[in-house]
Amino acid sequence: MKSITLTVEDELLEQVKLAAAEQRTTINDMVRGFLATVAEKRRAKDGARQALLQLARETAGDIGQTKWNRGSLHDR
């Protein structure tokens, strides 16, 4: 496990200390949880992107004989 150093304003640190105490946790655990959430969201987006690209590769994209026009698309 790696250690990191953060620089934050004094008032921000005091507010976060209070929040951590209220939640019965540590600032370290709060930061670790935030970073884990950021990483998970990135993995999820990457997975969704890969699934979409795979679907695009596997799909023929044939829409048949349907003819689209602006009026019918907008119920005019």
Secondary structure, DSSP 8 states (H G I E B T S, - for coil): ---------HHHHHHHHHHHHHTTS-HHHHHHHHHHHHHHHHHHHHHHHHHHHHHHHH-----TT----HHHHTT-
